[in-house]
């Protein structure tokens, strides 16, 4: 059996999604034109922090939290008409997640090239993630 590699899946996703550079994301955030969504595992956020004012949706729950027909639906999370910009550590998981949201019917969605590291290097403010 031949399976597609995760790298192949990411390459395919990148052909069908919008990818934003961290500097552009910083501008959009400063202008209030996007919602940043951190899809990393909670342990990554606890260890490294997250971008100030970003929302956290774990990658494994993304489709369920944003599907109004799901019992896991988080009502009111994204009623805004702002661009939803996903990020992970380096940009691989967020590429696949963005493709999944497009497949669901979301249109105003993109991901960050280089992920959290790129956002941090671009000067976005990083805050600690509290343990609840």
DRENLO-671422 format. One record per residue (C-alpha): residue number from 1; z, x, y. Coordinates in nm, 3 decimals, m for minus. Example, Ala and Ser with C-alpha at 12.3 -4.5 7.8 and 13.67 -1.06 7.14 Angstrom:
BEGIN
{torkol->1	up->0.780	east->1.230	north->m0.450} $
{torkol->2	up->0.714	east->1.367	north->m0.106} $
***
This chain:
BEGIN
{torkol->1	up->0.000	east->0.000	north->0.000} $
{torkol->2	up->m0.097	east->0.133	north->0.341} $
{torkol->3	up->0.117	east->0.023	north->0.630} $
{torkol->4	up->0.063	east->0.076	north->1.002} $
{torkol->5	up->0.292	east->0.334	north->1.154} $
{torkol->6	up->0.524	east->0.245	north->1.438} $
{torkol->7	up->0.317	east->0.484	north->1.653} $
{torkol->8	up->0.002	east->0.286	north->1.572} $
{torkol->9	up->0.177	east->m0.040	north->1.663} $
{torkol->10	up->0.287	east->0.106	north->1.997} $
{torkol->11	up->m0.067	east->0.235	north->2.069} $
{torkol->12	up->m0.210	east->m0.111	north->1.996} $
{torkol->13	up->0.052	east->m0.279	north->2.213} $
{torkol->14	up->m0.018	east->m0.047	north->2.505} $
{torkol->15	up->m0.380	east->m0.165	north->2.509} $
{torkol->16	up->m0.269	east->m0.523	north->2.567} $
{torkol->17	up->0.026	east->m0.499	north->2.806} $
{torkol->18	up->0.099	east->m0.391	north->3.162} $
{torkol->19	up->0.270	east->m0.055	north->3.188} $
{torkol->20	up->0.445	east->0.037	north->3.513} $
{torkol->21	up->0.554	east->0.379	north->3.630} $
{torkol->22	up->0.920	east->0.415	north->3.719} $
{torkol->23	up->0.847	east->0.472	north->4.089} $
{torkol->24	up->0.659	east->0.140	north->4.106} $
{torkol->25	up->0.948	east->m0.034	north->3.929} $
{torkol->26	up->1.192	east->0.114	north->4.178} $
{torkol->27	up->0.983	east->m0.029	north->4.462} $
{torkol->28	up->0.960	east->m0.372	north->4.295} $
{torkol->29	up->1.335	east->m0.378	north->4.236} $
{torkol->30	up->1.413	east->m0.275	north->4.594} $
{torkol->31	up->1.183	east->m0.554	north->4.717} $
{torkol->32	up->1.350	east->m0.807	north->4.484} $
{torkol->33	up->1.022	east->m0.873	north->4.304} $
{torkol->34	up->1.124	east->m0.802	north->3.946} $
{torkol->35	up->1.398	east->m0.853	north->3.693} $
{torkol->36	up->1.473	east->m0.543	north->3.488} $
{torkol->37	up->1.558	east->m0.612	north->3.125} $
{torkol->38	up->1.733	east->m0.341	north->2.924} $
{torkol->39	up->1.652	east->m0.401	north->2.557} $
{torkol->40	up->1.843	east->m0.102	north->2.420} $
{torkol->41	up->2.127	east->m0.140	north->2.173} $
{torkol->42	up->2.464	east->m0.209	north->2.336} $
{torkol->43	up->2.595	east->0.126	north->2.208} $
{torkol->44	up->2.323	east->0.304	north->2.408} $
{torkol->45	up->2.435	east->0.121	north->2.722} $
{torkol->46	up->2.799	east->0.209	north->2.661} $
{torkol->47	up->2.707	east->0.574	north->2.612} $
{torkol->48	up->2.449	east->0.623	north->2.890} $
{torkol->49	up->2.497	east->0.333	north->3.130} $
{torkol->50	up->2.223	east->0.102	north->3.253} $
{torkol->51	up->2.024	east->0.034	north->3.567} $
{torkol->52	up->2.226	east->m0.153	north->3.829} $
{torkol->53	up->2.149	east->m0.527	north->3.835} $
{torkol->54	up->1.945	east->m0.514	north->3.516} $
{torkol->55	up->1.995	east->m0.778	north->3.248} $
{torkol->56	up->2.072	east->m0.681	north->2.890} $
{torkol->57	up->1.893	east->m0.848	north->2.602} $
{torkol->58	up->1.918	east->m0.654	north->2.274} $
{torkol->59	up->1.573	east->m0.595	north->2.123} $
{torkol->60	up->1.666	east->m0.786	north->1.810} $
{torkol->61	up->1.751	east->m1.100	north->2.010} $
{torkol->62	up->1.476	east->m1.094	north->2.275} $
{torkol->63	up->1.241	east->m1.355	north->2.131} $
{torkol->64	up->1.530	east->m1.580	north->2.028} $
{torkol->65	up->1.712	east->m1.571	north->2.363} $
{torkol->66	up->1.390	east->m1.651	north->2.551} $
{torkol->67	up->1.264	east->m1.928	north->2.320} $
{torkol->68	up->1.377	east->m2.271	north->2.442} $
{torkol->69	up->1.344	east->m2.406	north->2.086} $
{torkol->70	up->1.573	east->m2.141	north->1.939} $
{torkol->71	up->1.939	east->m2.213	north->1.871} $
{torkol->72	up->2.006	east->m1.873	north->2.037} $
{torkol->73	up->1.826	east->m1.969	north->2.361} $
{torkol->74	up->2.002	east->m1.844	north->2.674} $
{torkol->75	up->1.918	east->m2.115	north->2.926} $
{torkol->76	up->1.871	east->m2.001	north->3.282} $
{torkol->77	up->1.812	east->m1.633	north->3.198} $
{torkol->78	up->1.460	east->m1.620	north->3.340} $
{torkol->79	up->1.374	east->m1.930	north->3.538} $
{torkol->80	up->1.283	east->m1.704	north->3.830} $
{torkol->81	up->0.920	east->m1.638	north->3.912} $
{torkol->82	up->0.979	east->m1.264	north->3.930} $
{torkol->83	up->0.804	east->m1.015	north->3.704} $
{torkol->84	up->1.012	east->m0.939	north->3.396} $
{torkol->85	up->1.009	east->m0.561	north->3.341} $
{torkol->86	up->1.141	east->m0.442	north->3.006} $
{torkol->87	up->1.273	east->m0.095	north->2.933} $
{torkol->88	up->1.427	east->0.092	north->2.642} $
{torkol->89	up->1.513	east->0.460	north->2.607} $
{torkol->90	up->1.162	east->0.608	north->2.622} $
{torkol->91	up->0.919	east->0.315	north->2.630} $
{torkol->92	up->0.829	east->0.257	north->2.265} $
{torkol->93	up->1.051	east->m0.042	north->2.185} $
{torkol->94	up->0.978	east->m0.197	north->2.523} $
{torkol->95	up->0.602	east->m0.172	north->2.461} $
{torkol->96	up->0.639	east->m0.365	north->2.135} $
{torkol->97	up->0.880	east->m0.612	north->2.296} $
{torkol->98	up->0.645	east->m0.674	north->2.589} $
{torkol->99	up->0.358	east->m0.739	north->2.348} $
{torkol->100	up->0.578	east->m0.986	north->2.161} $
{torkol->101	up->0.662	east->m1.176	north->2.481} $
{torkol->102	up->0.292	east->m1.191	north->2.572} $
{torkol->103	up->0.223	east->m1.328	north->2.223} $
{torkol->104	up->0.488	east->m1.595	north->2.295} $
{torkol->105	up->0.306	east->m1.697	north->2.613} $
{torkol->106	up->0.487	east->m1.504	north->2.886} $
{torkol->107	up->0.241	east->m1.383	north->3.149} $
{torkol->108	up->0.446	east->m1.209	north->3.419} $
{torkol->109	up->0.588	east->m0.933	north->3.201} $
{torkol->110	up->0.549	east->m0.554	north->3.187} $
{torkol->111	up->0.729	east->m0.248	north->3.057} $
{torkol->112	up->0.833	east->0.088	north->3.201} $
{torkol->113	up->0.646	east->0.402	north->3.101} $
{torkol->114	up->0.912	east->0.651	north->2.995} $
{torkol->115	up->1.189	east->0.391	north->2.977} $
{torkol->116	up->1.547	east->0.445	north->3.092} $
{torkol->117	up->1.502	east->0.820	north->3.129} $
{torkol->118	up->1.210	east->0.770	north->3.369} $
{torkol->119	up->1.402	east->0.509	north->3.571} $
{torkol->120	up->1.700	east->0.742	north->3.597} $
{torkol->121	up->1.477	east->1.030	north->3.706} $
{torkol->122	up->1.310	east->0.807	north->3.966} $
{torkol->123	up->1.647	east->0.755	north->4.130} $
{torkol->124	up->1.740	east->0.403	north->4.027} $
{torkol->125	up->2.116	east->0.355	north->4.041} $
{torkol->126	up->2.286	east->0.384	north->3.702} $
{torkol->127	up->2.610	east->0.199	north->3.634} $
{torkol->128	up->2.854	east->0.200	north->3.346} $
{torkol->129	up->2.828	east->m0.084	north->3.096} $
{torkol->130	up->3.169	east->m0.242	north->3.045} $
{torkol->131	up->3.288	east->m0.309	north->2.693} $
{torkol->132	up->3.383	east->m0.672	north->2.658} $
***
